[in-house]
């Protein structure tokens, strides 16, 4: 198998074939993560080269590798439409066959500025750089790039352009709008085919469409972008999930609390959010005093802790809250329930001693595993370390990171490392789940925080009657109800689990003569917390049954003369694809059993 580059594990550096490779890990042309990163970045440059051939006045900003594959931001005087992607892709294939070498050159910063002096987009890129600058050239195309790249373009065979979008220069909405083209690339034809099949399936499962079809939620620009409106069915789903989670928290000795949604800016200054997170927050003034709408629930929980004196015997103290938060997301990144400006976290904060961290993390992981398993998600864990923009000493960060690693190591749990991916106040464990069509989603998180307890001077009295500072663990398992339910809709293609289905039973009386019987059944089902609706519209029986099936309702119950005369119910069981008759008592018992199937 062909080597396309090398990896210096010690320094976390990728290198090209220009090195002799001694002591380095070879990277082969395959569908591994390291190989695909190089392959896709090289394909981005091939995309840019094709664009220059088709649109000679094009100027380019950046073309990075992202989770969805790769993209390139550029501008041209020509208007590019979705149907033009096929033309650009054909040009890419034509250029790839030339087998142009991808050659690296280096120069001083001053030389680079001179070379690209007539290109304002390259000047924008250079404004972010310093020191020695490198470029890559294939054929007659050259661009700023640190690399690495594949040896030559003939290795680029299995790629597809997937999407056309707009993007502000440098993600700043005050700057000009650029054209962004997304693409994907693989080393093998089979992997590309599998990915494209997944994309087609993902379109069918789009949670925005399902949310509309199932009447769960909607959005309206008259209210504002990124602000979901939860309709009757969606509110039912949320309420059921919240109720189930409430019990799960209480049996694990979490205490419910609720902090205000509006807090004085002074506390956000103490917490560090004002300096490190202000651009993501909303602010207002009351009586000349500035307030910040909370983007997180942690500060409110800090004041719950501070409300009384604490002893070492009290620890750990576990607070939880379904806390609504607001974050200033740019309009261009809003996306259904996945990226909103208002959302509710299944948030918890645990205050404990340092020697309790490992045990608490272990208990959280057990909770998370049960919860994710209940929805048939597979999961993986990743520890995120200190980012460049952060607060606190190296000693504190090292101690916190080690505690997380120890908790996972002692349980024999495998995990990845995301260098620099931590929150600004501490390292974290990210819980990533895999859905039914193989996509990975970041959901829950566990974060160790020594900084907020220090900033707010939190204390407890130890066994020697001396004051000590507790550790604060931030924890959300779902992440947010909005995002999780969006993921769950796509994971299940709208076939939500029975215990949170918005309508669990649809009662369909054949005629108005059977309505009273249906109403009595509905009352009995509601008494055991089963949401049962009645469809007695003037539509035909067949149409009412089809409508219930389209709403993906788990149980459809048809009620006619036979059912009333025999005191039975005619059941259509969606999950088992069966039809059968039960007595009312048998059906009620069955529904009770279905509710109790899931415990977390």
N, C-alpha and C positions, 0 to 999 in steps of 0.2 A: 504493500500500500504506500502511496506517495506521501512523503513528508512535505508539509507546506509551511512549517515554521517551528519555533522552539519556545519553550516556556521556562523562565527562570523562577522556580518556585520560591526560592529564598527571598528574592526581591519583588515577587509578584509582577514580573515584567515579561511581555511577549516580545519575541525577536524574530527577525526574518532569516531567511537562508543565507544571508550575508555573513553570519557567524559560522564558526566551525562546529558549533553545537556541543562541544565538550562540556560535560557536567550539566547539560540542560535536558529538559524533558522534550522529546520530539512530539510534534503535533501532526497527526496524520489526516489525510483527506477523508473524513467520515462525518457522520451526523452527531458527533459528540459536541458538548457545549463549547469547548475551546475552539474546535475546528469550525463550527458554524459561525462563531463570532468573526473569525477572520474571513471566512467565505462570504458572509453577508456584507461586511464592510467593503470588501472588494467589489461585490455586486453593486453596491451603492455608487462606487466610482464608475462602474460600467454604465449605470443609468445616467450619470451626469455626462459621460462621454457621448452617449446616444442623443441626449438632449441638445448638446452643442452642435451635433451634425444636423439635427432637424430644426433647431432654433438658434442660429448663429449668434444672436445678440444676448443669449442667456448668461446670467451671472449667478454664482452659487454662494450660498451661505455655509451650512454644515450638512453632513450626511451620516449620522451616527447609526449604530446598531441599537435596536430597542426590542422590547419583548415581542412585538408584533412582526419582527424581522429587521427592516431597515427603512430609512426614508432619506430624501434629499430636499432641502429647502432652496428655492431659487426664484428668479424673476425673469420675465421675458415680455416683450411687447405683444407677443402672440397670445391669443386666448386659447387656453388648453381645456379640452372637455374630456369627460369620462371615456368617451369612445376613442380618444387619441392614445389611451394607454396601450392598446393593442399595437398601434403603429410604433410607439416608442419601444415596446417589448421586442418587436421584430427587428428593429435596428440594433438593439442590444445583442440579440442572437447572432446577427450578421457580424458585428464587431468582435464578439467573443471568439468566433471562428478564426480570426486573424492570429490569435495566440500572442498578442502583444505582451512583452514583459512588463511587470509592474515594478518600476525602478525607483528607489529611494534616493533623494538628494538632500543635503543639509546646507544651511547658510546662516549667516548672522541675522539677527532681528532687523537690523538696518537694511540689509540686502533684500530681505523678504518684503519690507515696506516699499522699497524702491521697485521691486519686481511687480508688485500688485498695486502700484500707486493710482492706477486708473480704475480700480475696481472697489467701489465703496463697500460691497458686502465682504470682500476679503479684508478690507481695512477694519471692518467691524469684528471679524474673527481675530485679527492680529491684535486688536486692542485688549484682548483677553489673555494674550500670550506674552512671553518674555524669553530671553536667552536664545539658545540655538533653535532654529526653526527647520522643520523638515517638510519636504513635499514628496508626492508620489506621481509618477508619470507612466501612462500607458498610451502608446501611439502618440497622437498629437494633443492629448489631454493631460493637464497638470493641475493638481490641487494641493492646498495645504493639508497635511495629514501626518500624524505621528505613527500611523500604521499599527500593526504589521498588515501585510497583504499577501495573497497567494503569489506564487512565482510568475504565472502568466494567465491571461484571460481565457485560454482554451479550457481551463478547468471549470469555468462557469457554464454549466449546462442546464441545471434544473432550477429555474427561477420563475417567478410570476409577479407582475405588478398588480397590486390588490386594491389600491384606493387612491383617490385624488381628494385633496383637502386644502384648506387655507391655513396659514400660520403666521402670527405676527413675528417680525424680526426680533430674535432674542426673547421670544415669549412675552414681549412687552406690548400691551395693547395701544400704547401711545406711538408705536413705530408702524412702519408700513407693513401691509399684508403681503406675504410671499406665497408662492405656490409650493405645496408639499405633495410629493408622490411617495406612497408606501410600496414596499415590495417584500418578497420572501424568497429565500434561496436554501437549497439543501444540497448535500453531496450525492444523494441518490434519487432516482426517479420515483421510487416507491414512497420515500418519505414525503416528497412534494405532493404526490397524488393523495396520500393519506391526509396531509394538511389541508388540501383544497376541498376534500370531502368533508373534513371537519368544519371548514368555513361555511359550506353550504348548509350543513346541519345547524350551525350556530345561527344562521339567518332565520331558520324555521323556529328556533328557540328564543329569539330576541325577546327579552323580558318586557320591553316597551310595548311590543305588539300583544304579548300575552296579557300584560297588565290591562290593556284596553279591552281585549276580547273577553276577559274574565271579570271586567268591571272592578278591578282592584284599586287602581290609582289613575290620576291624570295630572297633566301640567297645563297651566294657562298663563301666557305671557302678560295678561292683564294683572295677574297677581304678582308675577315675577319669575324669572328663570331660576331653575335649580331649587324650586320650592314645591315639593310634591303635595298633591291634594289626595288624601286617603278617602276613597269612597267606602260605601257600606261593607262590601266584601273584603276590601283590603284592611279596613279597621278591625274586622272580625279576626282575620289572620293574625294581625299584630297582637291583639288582645289575648288570643289563645297562647301565642308564643310567650308573651310576657307572664301570663299566669303560670304556665308550666315552668318557666325559669324562676319565678318567684319562689315556688315550692322547692326547686332544686337548690337555690341559694340558702333558704332557711334551714334545710336539713344539714347544710354544711356550716351552719352557725354564722352566716353573714347577716348583718343588721341593715335593714332598709333606712336610708337617709335621703334627704333632698336639699340640695344647695340652690341658691338663687341663680337666675339666668343673667342677671345684671349685677356687676360688682364694680366698685370704685377702681379707677385706674391705678391707684396707689398699690393695691394688692397685686396687680399684674406687673407692676414694676418690681415688687419684692420677689415675685415668682420667677422673673426673667422673661416672661412672655412679651412684655412691652418692648424689650430690646431685641428679642430674638424671634418674635412671632407676630409683631404688630401688623405687618402687611397682610396677614391672614385674618385679622379681627375687624369687627365693627364697633364703632365708638359713638357715643352721644353725650350730651351735657344736660345735667339736671341741677338747677340752682348754682350755675357757674362751676359745678364740679363735674369732671370728666368721668364717665363710666365706660366699661368695656363689656360687650355681650360675650358670654363665655364661649370659647372655642373648645374647651375641655372642662371636665368636672372636678379636676384634682384640687383646685384651690378651695372650692366649697367643702370638700371632704377634709381638707386640712383644718378648716375652722370647726368642723364637727369634732375632730380629734381634740382641738384646743378648748372645747367647751367645758372640760373638767380635768382635774388632775388624773394622771395615769400612773399605775404601778406595773412593775414587771409581771405581776400575777395576772394583769389584764390582757397582756399581749399573748398571741396576736389579736388585734382588733380588725374586724373585716366589715367594711362599709360597702353597700352596693346601691346603685341608682340607675333607673332608666332615664338618663340625663339628656335632655335636648340641647344641642350645641349648634353654633352658627360659625361658618368659616367663609371668608371672602374668596370664592373660586372665580377665576376668570370665565367669562361667558363661553369662550372657545373650548373649554375643557369639560363643560357640563355634559352629562351623558346619562339620561334616564335616572335610575336609582343608584347607579354606580358612582356618580360624581354630582353631589347636590350641595346647596348652601346651608340647608337646615337638615339635621339628622339626629337620631337618637342612639346613644351608645348603651350597650349592656355593660355599664362601667362599674368597676370595683377598685377600691384602694385598701390595701392591707398594711397595717402598721405593725412591725414586728422587730425583734432583736436580730442582730447579724447572724447569730447561731440558729435562727429559725428560718432563714431564707430558703435553704435547700428543701426543707420539709414543706414549706408553703408552695414553692414552685412545683414540687412533686404532686401536691394535692390539686393545684390548678390544672396540671397536665392530665391528671386522671379525670377531672371534671370535663375538660375540653375533649378528651378522647371519647367519653360517653356521649357527649352532645353531638359531635361530628358523626359518630357512628350511627346515631339515631336517624340521621339524614342520608346515610350511605355515602358519606364522603371519605375518601382516603386523605391522609395528611402527611406533611413533612415539616420539619422544624429548621429554623435558621437563626443563628445568633448574629445580631447587628452590632457592630462596634462603634467607637467614637467617631462622629463626623467632624469635619473641619470647623463648622460653626457650632460651638458647644460651650457649656459652662461647667466649672468644677475642676479640681486638680487631677493630675495624672494618677495619683495614688488612689483617689476615690474611684475613678473610672476602672482602674486595674482590679481593685477589690470587687467592684460590682460585677464586672465581666467574669471574673474567676468564679464567683458564686453561682452564676447561671450555668457555666460550663460544668461545675462540680455536680449540680443538681441533675443535669442530663447524663453526665458520665456515670454517676452512681446508679442510675436506672438502666444503663446500657442503651440509651436512646441515641441513634445516629442523628447528626445535624450538620448543616452547612454553616459557613461563615460569610457574612456580608460586610466586608471591610468598609467602615465609614458610613454604615447605613443606620446607625442608632439615632434616637431622638436627641435633641440638643441637651437634655438633662440627664441622660443615662443610657446604658446599653439595654438591649431588649432581645427577647425571643419572639420571632414572628411565626405564626401558625399559618401554613399555606395548604390549601385544600385543592384536590383535583376533582373536577366534575365528570359527568357521565361521558363527555366527548373528549376528555383528556386535557382540558385547559386548567391551568393552575391559577389560583386566586389567593391573594393575601387577605386574611380575615383577622383573626385574633392576634393579640400581642400581650406579652408579659414584660414589664419594664422595671428595672431596679433603679431606685432614686435615693441617693444620699443628699442631693442638693436641696430639694424643697424642705425636708425636715430641718436642714441647717438654716436656710433662708428665713423660715418662719419660727425658728427657735423652738421646735417641738421637743418635748421632754417626757421621760418617764423616770420613776424612782426605782433604782435597782435594789437587790437584796441587802445591800450595805447602806441603804437609805441615801444613796448618792444619785445625782441627776445624770441621766444618759440620753443620748439622742437615738430615736428609733429609725429604722429603715422603712421606706415607703415603697410598696410594690404597686405599680399601676397594672390593671388587668382588664382586658375586654376579650371575650371569647368569640362572639359573633363579629365584633368590630363595630358595626352599626346595624340596626334593624333594617334600614333601607338597603344598604349594599348587600347584606346577607340574603334578604328576601329576593332581591334581583338575581343573585347568583343561584338561589334555590329554584326560582322559576325556570331558569335556563337549564339547570341540572336535571330537573324533573320534566321539562317540556310542559310545565303547567299542571302536571299531575301531583299536586301537593299532597303530602302525607295526610292520612285521615284525621289525625289529632289536631291539625291546624287548618284543614280545608275550610274555606269560608262557608260553604253550604255542604254539609255532610250527608244530608238526606233531602231529596226532592220528593214531595208528596204530590201525586197527580190524580185527583178525582176524575173519574170518567165523565161525570155530569154534575150539575148542581145538586142533585139528589144525594151525592156522596160527600159533599163538602163538610158537613157537620162531623162525619166520621173522621175525615182527614184532620179537622181542627182538633179533635180529641187526641189523635195520635201525635200531632205536633206539640200539644201541651205536655204530654208524657215525655216526649223526647227532650223538650226544653228543660224539664225538671232534672234531667241527668246531664245537662250541659251539652246537648247535641243541637247544633244549628240545623233546623229543619224548615224549609220553605215550602209553600204551597203554590202550585201553578194551576189556577182554575180559569185561565184566560179562555177566550172564545175560539182559540185555535183548535185544530183537530188533535185527537189524542196522539197520533203519530208525530205531528209537528212538535207537540209539547215534550214528547220523549226525546226527539232529536235535539231540541234546544238544550235539554238537561244534559245530554251526552256531550254536546259541544262545550258546555260549561265545565266539563270534566268532573261532574258530581259523583262521589264514590257510590252512593246508593240511590236508586230511583225506585219509588214505591207507587205502584198503580193500584187504585182503589175503585172497585166496581161492585155490582150486586153480589157476585160470588164471594168477594172478600168480606162484605158486611154480613152476608148470610152465614158464613162459616167462621166469622171472627178471626180472619187471617189477613195476611198482607202478601201481595205479589211483588217479589223483590227482583231487581236487576242489579247485580253485583259487578261493578265496573272492574275492580282489581282482578277478580277471579274469572271474569267474563262468563258468568253463570246467571241463570234465572231459576228461582225456586220460591216456594211458599213457606211462610213461617207464621206461627201464631203471634199475636201482639207481644205477649210476654217473652217469647223466644227472641223476637227481634230486638226488644228493649235490652235483654241480657246480652245479645250479640254486640249491640252498640256500646254497652258498658265495657265489655271485654276489649273492643277495638280501642276505646279511649285509654285503657290501661296497658296497652301493648308497649308503649314507649315510656321509659322512666330514665331520667338523667339527673 
